Structures are given as C-alpha cells and as structure tokens.
C-alpha cells in the first residue's frame, strides 16, 4: 500500500483513497491528473481488492489509454491476475457491439469506416440524389445528429432551412446504406451502444453491475451522447469518478458540453469534489499569467494553480508585423537560447493550426536551424493502405459493397 500511495500530495491522496460514490476531480494543467487516476485504479485493485473485471477506465485517445495502462500495471504488479479494461470511449463501444449488436438485428461481422470512407459514401449518395452540398458540412452535420441521438426521422421533421432539409435526405439515405451493408461509422460505436443499453433494461443492469467502478479522463470534453452512456453504465451504483478541467474545455465546436462537468455535482447527488491545484510543470510567472487570464471566464467552478517549481523567468509577449517577421523573431530567440547552452530537446514551438507551420519552417531554414516537425498524414489515411484494407474487408464481409467499389 505504501508503495502505491507514495509520492502523492494531500489532494491526490484524498482523491485516490475515495472509493464509493460520485467523485469529481478538478485537475489543473500539470497537476498530476494521470498519476492520480492510475494510482486510484491501482489502489482499488491492489489495496481495496476490487476485481479488475469490475473496473472500467475511459479516455479519449489511444495514446492516453496506453500510457495510463502501463502506469497502472506497473503499480498493480502481481496484485491482479489479468489487466483491467482501460480504453477509449470508442474502443469500449466496439467491444460492446461485437457482443451485443445482434440485439439490433445486425451481425457482429460489421466493418468500421473512417472519415474519408464516410465522405466518399456521402459524395456518392449526394450525386445519386442530385443534391449539391459541401461534403465536409454533411459529414459534420451527420456526426452532430448522431452525437445528439437524432434519428433521420427526427432530423427530417425539424429541418427548416433548405440546406438542412437536403442534409436530412442525405442522412436518411446514408444511414440506410451503411445498415444494409453492415457498416459502422465512428459515431455509431457510441450511438448504437447507447441505443442497445437504453432499449434493454436487463442488459443495462447487468453491464452496470459488471463495471462497478468507472473512471473517466478529460471529462470536460464529453458530449451529450457520452454523458448519457456514462449515466447508463453507472445507473446501478453511481461509483463514477471523473477527472477534468473546466478551464481547458476547448472542444465545444466538436460537440463537447461544458455543462457535463459544471453540473456534475448537481446531476449526481452526494458528489465529492477535490481540486488538484499544485502545478508541477511551470514556474510561478507562467501560472500567474494563466490564473489572471482564466479568471475572466464566466462559467467555471474555480481553482487557482500554484507552482511546485517556484519562481522563474517572466513571460514575454512579442508583437510582430506579419508571420514572416514573427518566424524570424522566434528563430533568433531560439538561436540565442542554443548559444547560451540550452539543450535543443528542451525547446518547443506550438502553433494553433497546421497551416501556420509553413512560415516557421521557412524562417528556421533561413536561420539554418534544424527542427523536427510533429504531425502529417497518418499511416492508415494513406490511399494505398486504404486500398489494401479494402481487400481484407471484402474477404471478411462479402456483402461489403462499399469496400468492393474502392
């Protein structure tokens, strides 16, 4: 027990050792939320004696899930005969549908289509219906419909503007197409999972009693569908622990609902709220600037980050005439740091969107500064890889006309 709990500050310790009932952990940036979450999982299994099969930890990215899984397993050691389920929301949906999609009258040999496949299918459907709408717009709208649990019938009834009436026609045809071909898009992984649980009370009770201790990372990024899914999963026990930061809610445009975290204590009575306010990443001047800025947010639960590192250099604000001037200024700043002996591995440049990288690349090249650009096209998004996967999909599912056409 001492090994698992060692190195925790008082707030982290309190969060880790809370067992039953709803728990809201407000974790500021750099406050050790991953450590707290993984330690709590290890504590439940290794100290309290909870069966790993009765735990479920959900994240938003595979990278976060992998990191948390490795950390938790290192802490658990030999206390568990098999690993707990720690995965993304969508991976959980996939696993669930493999066992239960037949309750919707569909086979579990379904094929998942990615965003490019989805757009290609929408383009074909729009062409068949002689509807001229932006495909990215259609893809985004259909995603919003599904994450709001809106069926094609409901969307058709509610559509008023001409473009949305057209979108409802495409949505209905699209949903019919993927159902007939036993295809599942990214949003279906959660929408169909919720639909099955919602329509089958006995199964809902069984699944909730199986996962008696549920933890969720980055809760401020959850949307309406994810909230409702979690409510079903925790319906028999309310042992739901969520970790998030209302000050870092930046995905409203993608459907994230900030009210999920702001109203958590109201929605789940007897919630214990713990704030992680010790920042281990930044010096005081950075946190002072961040605290001063975020205080202007009107909708927040409130917390104030304190630096574990103490004082440091002041924050610089640079005004540039244009992007080229900005790139040159940054390049010269970096050259100065390198000449003073700073390790290149300690220097990073963040930009808001990928389109802004070009001017920085050109500026660094002119100053003869070597750099490593993180990002680019993903492996599975390459055309030749998709072609090969389409062959495998047809072998696995002869009815997959969509992959056959590719």
C-alpha positions in Angstrom: 0.0 0.0 0.0 2.8 2.4 0.9 4.4 1.9 -2.5 1.2 2.6 -4.4 0.4 5.8 -2.4 4.0 7.1 -2.1 4.7 10.5 -3.8 1.1 11.8 -3.6 0.3 15.2 -2.3 -2.6 15.6 0.1 -5.2 16.4 -2.6 -4.1 13.5 -4.8 -4.1 11.2 -1.8 -7.6 12.2 -0.9 -8.8 11.5 -4.5 -7.0 8.2 -4.7 -8.4 6.8 -1.5 -12.0 7.8 -2.1 -13.8 4.6 -3.0 -17.6 4.7 -3.2 -19.9 7.4 -4.6 -19.5 10.0 -7.4 -16.2 11.8 -7.4 -15.3 15.0 -9.3 -11.5 15.7 -9.6 -10.9 19.2 -10.9 -7.3 18.8 -12.2 -5.5 21.9 -13.3 -2.8 21.7 -16.0 0.3 19.9 -14.9 -1.3 18.9 -11.6 -0.6 15.1 -12.0 -4.1 14.0 -13.0 -2.8 11.0 -14.9 -0.8 9.9 -11.9 -3.9 10.4 -9.7 -6.1 8.4 -12.0 -3.7 5.5 -12.5 -2.8 5.4 -8.8 -6.5 5.3 -7.9 -7.1 2.3 -10.3 -4.1 0.5 -8.7 -5.4 1.3 -5.2 -8.8 -0.1 -5.9 -7.4 -3.3 -7.3 -4.2 -3.8 -5.3 -5.3 -2.5 -1.9 -9.1 -2.4 -1.7 -9.3 -5.8 -3.5 -11.7 -4.8 -6.3 -11.8 -7.4 -9.1 -10.1 -5.8 -12.2 -13.1 -7.0 -14.2 -15.3 -4.7 -12.2 -13.4 -1.6 -13.2 -13.7 0.5 -16.4 -11.4 3.4 -17.2 -12.3 5.5 -20.3 -10.1 8.0 -22.1 -10.3 10.0 -25.4 -7.1 8.8 -27.2 -5.3 5.5 -27.7 -2.1 7.2 -26.6 -3.5 8.3 -23.3 -5.0 4.8 -22.8 -1.7 3.1 -23.5 0.2 5.4 -21.1 -2.3 5.0 -18.3 -2.4 1.3 -18.8 1.4 0.9 -18.5 1.5 3.1 -15.4 -1.4 1.3 -13.7 0.1 -2.1 -14.4 3.5 -1.1 -13.0 1.8 0.0 -9.8 -0.5 -3.0 -9.6 2.3 -5.5 -10.1 1.2 -9.1 -9.1 -2.0 -7.9 -7.4 -4.1 -8.7 -10.5 -4.3 -11.9 -12.4 -5.4 -10.1 -15.6 -5.4 -6.4 -16.6 -8.4 -4.0 -16.0 -10.3 -2.6 -19.0 -8.7 0.7 -19.8 -9.5 2.1 -23.3 -11.1 4.9 -25.3 -14.9 5.5 -25.4 -15.0 4.2 -28.9 -12.9 1.1 -28.2 -15.4 0.3 -25.4 -18.2 0.8 -27.9 -16.5 -1.5 -30.4 -16.0 -4.3 -27.8 -19.6 -3.9 -26.6 -21.1 -4.1 -30.2 -19.1 -7.2 -31.0 -21.1 -9.0 -28.3 -24.5 -7.2 -28.5 -25.1 -5.6 -31.9 -27.3 -8.6 -32.8 -29.9 -7.1 -30.4 -30.4 -4.6 -33.2 -30.9 -7.3 -35.8 -27.4 -6.9 -37.2 -24.4 -9.3 -37.5 -21.3 -8.8 -35.4 -19.2 -9.0 -38.6 -19.7 -5.3 -39.2 -17.0 -3.2 -40.8 -15.9 0.2 -39.4 -15.5 3.0 -41.9 -13.2 6.0 -41.3 -13.9 9.7 -42.1 -12.6 9.5 -45.6 -14.7 6.4 -46.4 -17.7 8.2 -44.9 -17.2 11.3 -47.1 -16.8 9.1 -50.2 -20.0 7.4 -49.5 -21.8 10.7 -48.8 -20.4 12.1 -52.1 -21.9 9.1 -54.0 -25.3 9.5 -52.2 -25.4 13.2 -52.9 -24.7 12.6 -56.6 -27.5 10.0 -56.8 -30.0 12.4 -55.2 -28.7 15.3 -57.3 -28.0 17.3 -54.2 -25.2 19.9 -54.2 -23.9 20.3 -50.7 -20.4 20.6 -49.2 -19.4 17.0 -48.2 -17.4 18.2 -45.1 -20.5 20.0 -44.0 -22.7 16.9 -44.5 -20.2 14.7 -42.6 -20.0 17.1 -39.7 -23.8 17.5 -39.5 -24.4 13.8 -39.5 -21.9 13.4 -36.8 -23.7 16.1 -34.7 -27.0 14.4 -35.3 -25.7 11.0 -34.0 -24.0 12.5 -31.0 -27.2 14.3 -30.2 -29.1 11.0 -30.7 -31.2 12.4 -33.5 -32.6 9.8 -35.9 -33.1 10.6 -39.6 -36.9 10.9 -39.0 -36.4 13.5 -36.3 -34.0 15.5 -38.3 -36.4 15.5 -41.3 -39.2 16.8 -39.1 -37.1 19.5 -37.5 -35.3 20.7 -40.7 -36.5 24.2 -41.8 -33.8 25.8 -43.9 -33.3 24.4 -47.5 -29.7 23.1 -46.9 -30.8 21.3 -43.7 -33.7 19.7 -45.5 -31.3 18.4 -48.1 -28.9 17.2 -45.4 -31.8 15.2 -43.8 -32.4 13.5 -47.1 -28.7 12.5 -47.3 -28.7 11.4 -43.7 -31.6 9.1 -44.2 -30.1 7.5 -47.3 -26.6 7.3 -45.7 -28.0 5.5 -42.6 -30.0 3.1 -44.8 -26.9 2.4 -46.9 -24.5 1.6 -44.0 -27.1 -0.5 -42.2 -27.8 -2.6 -45.3 -24.1 -3.1 -45.9 -23.4 -3.8 -42.2 -21.1 -0.8 -41.9 -20.5 1.2 -38.8 -19.0 4.7 -38.7 -17.1 6.2 -35.8 -20.1 7.8 -34.2 -22.2 4.6 -34.4 -19.8 2.9 -32.0 -21.3 5.0 -29.2 -24.7 5.7 -30.6 -25.6 2.1 -31.2 -24.1 1.1 -27.8 -26.3 3.6 -26.1 -29.3 2.5 -28.1 -28.9 -1.1 -27.1 -28.4 -0.3 -23.4 -31.4 2.1 -23.5 -33.8 -0.4 -25.0 -32.6 -3.4 -22.9 -33.1 -2.7 -19.1 -31.9 -6.2 -18.1 -28.7 -5.9 -20.1 -28.2 -2.3 -18.8 -28.4 -3.6 -15.2 -26.0 -6.5 -16.0 -23.4 -4.2 -17.6 -23.7 -1.6 -14.8 -23.2 -4.3 -12.2 -20.2 -5.6 -14.1 -18.4 -2.3 -14.2 -18.9 -1.1 -10.6 -16.1 1.4 -10.6 -15.9 3.7 -13.6 -13.3 6.4 -14.2 -13.2 9.0 -17.0 -10.3 11.1 -18.1 -10.7 14.6 -19.7 -14.4 14.8 -18.7 -14.7 18.4 -19.8 -14.6 17.1 -23.4 -17.5 14.7 -23.1 -20.6 15.4 -25.3 -24.3 14.7 -24.8 -24.1 11.1 -26.0 -21.1 10.2 -23.9 -22.8 11.7 -20.8 -25.9 9.6 -21.4 -23.9 6.5 -22.0 -22.0 7.0 -18.7 -25.3 7.6 -16.9 -26.5 4.1 -18.0 -23.2 2.5 -17.1 -23.3 3.9 -13.6 -27.0 3.5 -13.1 -26.8 0.7 -10.5 -24.1 2.2 -8.3 -23.1 5.8 -9.0 -19.5 4.9 -8.5 -18.4 7.3 -11.2 -15.1 9.1 -10.9 -14.4 11.9 -13.5 -11.3 13.9 -13.9 -11.3 17.1 -15.9 -10.6 20.8 -16.0 -13.4 23.2 -16.9 -10.8 25.8 -17.8 -9.5 23.5 -20.6 -12.8 22.9 -22.4 -11.9 23.8 -26.0 -14.0 21.3 -28.0 -17.4 22.9 -27.9 -17.3 23.2 -31.7 -17.0 19.4 -31.8 -20.0 18.8 -29.6 -18.4 18.8 -26.1 -20.8 20.1 -23.5 -19.1 22.1 -20.7 -22.3 21.7 -18.6 -21.4 18.0 -18.1 -18.5 19.0 -15.7 -20.1 22.2 -14.4 -23.3 20.4 -13.3 -21.8 17.1 -12.3 -22.3 17.6 -8.6 -25.9 18.6 -9.2 -26.7 15.7 -11.6 -25.0 13.1 -9.2 -26.1 13.9 -5.6 -23.5 13.5 -2.8 -20.6 14.1 -5.2 -17.2 14.7 -3.5 -15.2 17.4 -5.3 -11.4 17.5 -5.0 -9.3 20.2 -6.6 -5.7 19.4 -7.7 -4.1 22.9 -7.7 -0.4 22.1 -7.4 1.3 22.5 -10.8 4.5 20.5 -11.3 5.2 21.7 -14.9 5.5 25.5 -14.9 7.2 28.3 -12.9 5.2 30.9 -11.0 5.1 33.7 -13.6 3.5 31.4 -16.2 0.8 30.3 -13.7 0.2 33.9 -12.5 -0.4 34.9 -16.1 -2.7 31.9 -16.7 -4.6 32.4 -13.5 -5.1 36.1 -14.2 -6.4 35.4 -17.7 -8.7 32.5 -16.9 -10.4 34.4 -14.1 -12.3 36.3 -16.7 -14.2 33.1 -17.7 -17.8 33.5 -16.6 -18.7 29.7 -16.5 -16.1 27.9 -14.3 -16.0 26.1 -11.0 -12.9 28.0 -9.9 -9.4 27.0 -8.8 -6.0 28.6 -8.6 -2.8 26.9 -9.7 0.3 27.1 -7.5 3.8 26.3 -8.8 5.8 23.5 -7.2 8.9 24.7 -9.1 8.7 28.3 -7.6 9.9 31.5 -9.3 11.3 31.6 -12.9 11.7 33.9 -15.9 9.0 36.3 -16.8 6.5 35.7 -19.7 7.4 37.6 -22.9 4.8 39.0 -25.2 6.2 39.7 -28.8 4.3 41.9 -31.3 5.1 41.1 -34.9 4.3 42.9 -38.2 3.4 39.7 -40.0 4.0 35.9 -39.9 7.4 36.2 -41.6 8.6 38.7 -39.0 7.2 36.5 -36.3 9.1 33.5 -37.6 12.4 35.4 -37.8 12.0 36.7 -34.3 11.3 33.2 -32.9 14.2 31.8 -34.8 16.6 34.4 -33.4 15.2 33.8 -29.9 16.0 30.0 -30.3 19.5 30.7 -31.6 20.1 32.8 -28.5 19.0 30.0 -26.3 21.2 27.5 -28.1 24.2 29.8 -27.9 23.6 30.1 -24.1 23.9 26.3 -23.8 20.2 25.3 -23.7 19.6 21.7 -24.9 17.6 21.7 -28.2 15.4 18.9 -26.7 14.1 21.5 -24.2 12.8 23.9 -26.8 9.4 23.6 -28.5 7.2 25.8 -30.7 3.5 25.4 -30.5 1.1 26.8 -33.2 -2.6 27.0 -33.4 -3.2 25.2 -36.7 -1.0 23.2 -39.1 -1.3 25.9 -41.8 0.9 28.2 -39.6 3.8 25.8 -39.7 5.0 26.9 -43.2 6.2 30.4 -42.2 8.0 28.9 -39.2 9.7 26.2 -41.3 10.9 28.9 -43.8 12.1 31.1 -41.0 14.0 28.3 -39.3 15.6 27.2 -42.6 16.8 30.7 -43.4 18.4 30.9 -40.0 19.9 27.4 -40.6 18.1 26.0 -37.6 17.4 22.2 -37.6 14.0 21.2 -36.4 11.6 18.2 -36.1 8.0 18.8 -37.3 5.5 16.7 -35.5 2.3 15.8 -37.5 1.4 15.0 -41.1 -0.7 12.3 -42.7 -1.5 9.3 -40.6 -0.4 5.8 -41.8 -3.9 4.4 -42.1 -5.1 7.5 -44.0 -2.8 6.9 -46.9 -4.6 5.8 -50.1 -2.5 2.7 -50.8 -3.1 1.4 -47.2 -6.8 2.0 -47.5 -6.8 0.0 -50.8 -5.2 -3.0 -49.1 -7.5 -2.8 -46.1 -10.5 -2.7 -48.5 -9.4 -6.1 -50.0 -9.3 -7.6 -46.5 -12.7 -6.1 -45.7 -14.3 -7.8 -48.7 -12.7 -11.1 -47.7 -14.1 -10.7 -44.2 -17.5 -9.5 -45.4 -18.6 -10.4 -48.9 -21.6 -8.1 -48.6 -19.3 -5.0 -48.1 -20.1 -3.4 -51.5 -18.6 -0.1 -50.3 -15.1 -1.7 -49.9 -15.5 -3.7 -53.1 -16.1 -0.5 -55.1 -12.9 1.0 -53.7 
